[in-house]
Amino acid sequence: MSTIAYGSTSRPAPRLRLTTRGRAVLTTLVAAPLAAAALVFGLGTTGAIASHESGGVVFEHVTVEPGQSLWEVAAHVAPAADPRDVIAEIVLLNQLDSAVVQPGQELAVPAKYTG
């Protein structure tokens, strides 16, 4: 009987390489069960129902005049308040992207500044 001696030449393990298609398939395999679970658990929830009935809150609206800034609108609707606070509340209430307003624009005014 003869004994075979193997050399100590060890090769490093080959690296795993993913192609673009391989990444797409792997992402799909991981995301599909997550999406299915979201659908299953999401179907049991109740959604919000929109209606035309208001919750009892009525807002006064002002129309921006030509050359008028939001600072001037705030000073007009709430002369005793800090205009910066009024501007922040008007921007939030009207979901404005910035404090820039256009002539003819209708703005809802917070209820605490009306009346």
CNS distance restraints for C-alpha pairs under 8 A (distance, minus, plus):
assign (resid  18 and name CA) (resid  22 and name CA) 5.34 0.50 0.50
assign (resid  18 and name CA) (resid  23 and name CA) 6.07 0.50 0.50
assign (resid  19 and name CA) (resid  23 and name CA) 6.21 0.50 0.50
assign (resid  20 and name CA) (resid  24 and name CA) 6.30 0.50 0.50
assign (resid  21 and name CA) (resid  25 and name CA) 6.19 0.50 0.50
assign (resid  22 and name CA) (resid  26 and name CA) 6.08 0.50 0.50
assign (resid  23 and name CA) (resid  27 and name CA) 5.99 0.50 0.50
assign (resid  24 and name CA) (resid  28 and name CA) 6.12 0.50 0.50
assign (resid  25 and name CA) (resid  29 and name CA) 6.14 0.50 0.50
assign (resid  26 and name CA) (resid  30 and name CA) 6.26 0.50 0.50
assign (resid  27 and name CA) (resid  31 and name CA) 5.90 0.50 0.50
assign (resid  28 and name CA) (resid  32 and name CA) 5.71 0.50 0.50
assign (resid  29 and name CA) (resid  33 and name CA) 7.38 0.50 0.50
assign (resid  30 and name CA) (resid  34 and name CA) 7.11 0.50 0.50
assign (resid  31 and name CA) (resid  35 and name CA) 6.07 0.50 0.50
assign (resid  32 and name CA) (resid  36 and name CA) 6.13 0.50 0.50
assign (resid  33 and name CA) (resid  37 and name CA) 6.09 0.50 0.50
assign (resid  34 and name CA) (resid  38 and name CA) 6.19 0.50 0.50
assign (resid  35 and name CA) (resid  39 and name CA) 6.25 0.50 0.50
assign (resid  36 and name CA) (resid  40 and name CA) 6.21 0.50 0.50
assign (resid  37 and name CA) (resid  41 and name CA) 6.06 0.50 0.50
assign (resid  38 and name CA) (resid  42 and name CA) 5.59 0.50 0.50
assign (resid  39 and name CA) (resid  43 and name CA) 6.05 0.50 0.50
assign (resid  40 and name CA) (resid  44 and name CA) 7.37 0.50 0.50
assign (resid  41 and name CA) (resid  45 and name CA) 7.44 0.50 0.50
assign (resid  58 and name CA) (resid 111 and name CA) 7.40 0.50 0.50
assign (resid  59 and name CA) (resid 108 and name CA) 5.87 0.50 0.50
assign (resid  59 and name CA) (resid 109 and name CA) 6.10 0.50 0.50
assign (resid  59 and name CA) (resid 110 and name CA) 6.57 0.50 0.50
assign (resid  59 and name CA) (resid 111 and name CA) 5.88 0.50 0.50
assign (resid  60 and name CA) (resid 108 and name CA) 5.80 0.50 0.50
assign (resid  60 and name CA) (resid 109 and name CA) 5.55 0.50 0.50
assign (resid  60 and name CA) (resid 110 and name CA) 7.62 0.50 0.50
assign (resid  60 and name CA) (resid 111 and name CA) 7.16 0.50 0.50
assign (resid  60 and name CA) (resid 114 and name CA) 6.79 0.50 0.50
assign (resid  61 and name CA) (resid 106 and name CA) 6.27 0.50 0.50
assign (resid  61 and name CA) (resid 107 and name CA) 5.31 0.50 0.50
assign (resid  61 and name CA) (resid 108 and name CA) 4.38 0.50 0.50
assign (resid  61 and name CA) (resid 109 and name CA) 5.77 0.50 0.50
assign (resid  62 and name CA) (resid 106 and name CA) 5.70 0.50 0.50
assign (resid  62 and name CA) (resid 107 and name CA) 5.35 0.50 0.50
assign (resid  62 and name CA) (resid 108 and name CA) 6.56 0.50 0.50
assign (resid  62 and name CA) (resid 109 and name CA) 7.15 0.50 0.50
assign (resid  63 and name CA) (resid 103 and name CA) 7.63 0.50 0.50
assign (resid  63 and name CA) (resid 104 and name CA) 5.60 0.50 0.50
assign (resid  63 and name CA) (resid 105 and name CA) 5.58 0.50 0.50
assign (resid  63 and name CA) (resid 106 and name CA) 4.62 0.50 0.50
assign (resid  63 and name CA) (resid 107 and name CA) 6.34 0.50 0.50
assign (resid  64 and name CA) (resid  68 and name CA) 6.28 0.50 0.50
assign (resid  64 and name CA) (resid  69 and name CA) 7.81 0.50 0.50
assign (resid  64 and name CA) (resid  73 and name CA) 7.34 0.50 0.50
assign (resid  64 and name CA) (resid 101 and name CA) 7.29 0.50 0.50
assign (resid  64 and name CA) (resid 102 and name CA) 6.69 0.50 0.50
assign (resid  64 and name CA) (resid 103 and name CA) 5.01 0.50 0.50
assign (resid  64 and name CA) (resid 104 and name CA) 5.16 0.50 0.50
assign (resid  64 and name CA) (resid 105 and name CA) 5.32 0.50 0.50
assign (resid  64 and name CA) (resid 106 and name CA) 6.53 0.50 0.50
assign (resid  64 and name CA) (resid 107 and name CA) 7.55 0.50 0.50
assign (resid  65 and name CA) (resid 103 and name CA) 5.03 0.50 0.50
assign (resid  65 and name CA) (resid 104 and name CA) 6.10 0.50 0.50
assign (resid  66 and name CA) (resid 102 and name CA) 7.60 0.50 0.50
assign (resid  66 and name CA) (resid 103 and name CA) 4.69 0.50 0.50
assign (resid  66 and name CA) (resid 104 and name CA) 7.41 0.50 0.50
assign (resid  67 and name CA) (resid 103 and name CA) 7.17 0.50 0.50
assign (resid  68 and name CA) (resid  72 and name CA) 6.17 0.50 0.50
assign (resid  68 and name CA) (resid  73 and name CA) 7.10 0.50 0.50
assign (resid  68 and name CA) (resid 103 and name CA) 7.34 0.50 0.50
assign (resid  69 and name CA) (resid  73 and name CA) 6.43 0.50 0.50
assign (resid  69 and name CA) (resid 100 and name CA) 7.28 0.50 0.50
assign (resid  69 and name CA) (resid 101 and name CA) 6.62 0.50 0.50
assign (resid  70 and name CA) (resid  74 and name CA) 6.07 0.50 0.50
assign (resid  70 and name CA) (resid  87 and name CA) 6.60 0.50 0.50
assign (resid  70 and name CA) (resid  99 and name CA) 6.39 0.50 0.50
assign (resid  70 and name CA) (resid 100 and name CA) 6.93 0.50 0.50
assign (resid  70 and name CA) (resid 101 and name CA) 6.50 0.50 0.50
assign (resid  71 and name CA) (resid  75 and name CA) 6.19 0.50 0.50
assign (resid  71 and name CA) (resid  83 and name CA) 6.25 0.50 0.50
assign (resid  71 and name CA) (resid  84 and name CA) 7.65 0.50 0.50
assign (resid  71 and name CA) (resid  87 and name CA) 6.71 0.50 0.50
assign (resid  72 and name CA) (resid  76 and name CA) 6.08 0.50 0.50
assign (resid  73 and name CA) (resid  77 and name CA) 6.25 0.50 0.50
assign (resid  74 and name CA) (resid  78 and name CA) 5.90 0.50 0.50
assign (resid  74 and name CA) (resid  79 and name CA) 7.47 0.50 0.50
assign (resid  74 and name CA) (resid  83 and name CA) 5.39 0.50 0.50
assign (resid  74 and name CA) (resid  86 and name CA) 5.63 0.50 0.50
assign (resid  74 and name CA) (resid  87 and name CA) 5.93 0.50 0.50
assign (resid  75 and name CA) (resid  79 and name CA) 4.80 0.50 0.50
assign (resid  75 and name CA) (resid  80 and name CA) 7.99 0.50 0.50
assign (resid  75 and name CA) (resid  81 and name CA) 7.77 0.50 0.50
assign (resid  75 and name CA) (resid  83 and name CA) 5.82 0.50 0.50
assign (resid  77 and name CA) (resid 109 and name CA) 7.82 0.50 0.50
assign (resid  77 and name CA) (resid 113 and name CA) 6.33 0.50 0.50
assign (resid  77 and name CA) (resid 114 and name CA) 7.21 0.50 0.50
assign (resid  78 and name CA) (resid  83 and name CA) 7.58 0.50 0.50
assign (resid  78 and name CA) (resid  86 and name CA) 7.34 0.50 0.50
assign (resid  78 and name CA) (resid 113 and name CA) 5.70 0.50 0.50
assign (resid  79 and name CA) (resid  83 and name CA) 7.90 0.50 0.50
assign (resid  81 and name CA) (resid  85 and name CA) 7.50 0.50 0.50
assign (resid  81 and name CA) (resid  86 and name CA) 7.10 0.50 0.50
assign (resid  82 and name CA) (resid  86 and name CA) 6.56 0.50 0.50
assign (resid  83 and name CA) (resid  87 and name CA) 5.93 0.50 0.50
assign (resid  84 and name CA) (resid  88 and name CA) 6.18 0.50 0.50
assign (resid  85 and name CA) (resid  89 and name CA) 6.30 0.50 0.50
assign (resid  86 and name CA) (resid  90 and name CA) 6.15 0.50 0.50
assign (resid  87 and name CA) (resid  91 and name CA) 6.05 0.50 0.50
assign (resid  87 and name CA) (resid  99 and name CA) 7.45 0.50 0.50
assign (resid  88 and name CA) (resid  92 and name CA) 6.16 0.50 0.50
assign (resid  89 and name CA) (resid  93 and name CA) 5.95 0.50 0.50
assign (resid  89 and name CA) (resid 110 and name CA) 6.98 0.50 0.50
assign (resid  90 and name CA) (resid  94 and name CA) 5.96 0.50 0.50
assign (resid  90 and name CA) (resid 107 and name CA) 7.49 0.50 0.50
assign (resid  90 and name CA) (resid 108 and name CA) 7.00 0.50 0.50
assign (resid  90 and name CA) (resid 109 and name CA) 6.11 0.50 0.50
assign (resid  90 and name CA) (resid 110 and name CA) 6.74 0.50 0.50
assign (resid  91 and name CA) (resid  95 and name CA) 5.72 0.50 0.50
assign (resid  91 and name CA) (resid  96 and name CA) 5.04 0.50 0.50
assign (resid  91 and name CA) (resid  97 and name CA) 7.63 0.50 0.50
assign (resid  91 and name CA) (resid  98 and name CA) 7.12 0.50 0.50
assign (resid  91 and name CA) (resid  99 and name CA) 6.54 0.50 0.50
assign (resid  92 and name CA) (resid  96 and name CA) 6.66 0.50 0.50
assign (resid  93 and name CA) (resid 108 and name CA) 7.01 0.50 0.50
assign (resid  93 and name CA) (resid 109 and name CA) 7.67 0.50 0.50
assign (resid  93 and name CA) (resid 110 and name CA) 7.19 0.50 0.50
assign (resid  94 and name CA) (resid 107 and name CA) 6.56 0.50 0.50
assign (resid  94 and name CA) (resid 108 and name CA) 6.35 0.50 0.50
assign (resid 101 and name CA) (resid 105 and name CA) 6.87 0.50 0.50
assign (resid 109 and name CA) (resid 113 and name CA) 6.93 0.50 0.50
assign (resid 109 and name CA) (resid 114 and name CA) 7.29 0.50 0.50
assign (resid 110 and name CA) (resid 114 and name CA) 7.17 0.50 0.50
assign (resid 111 and name CA) (resid 115 and name CA) 7.80 0.50 0.50
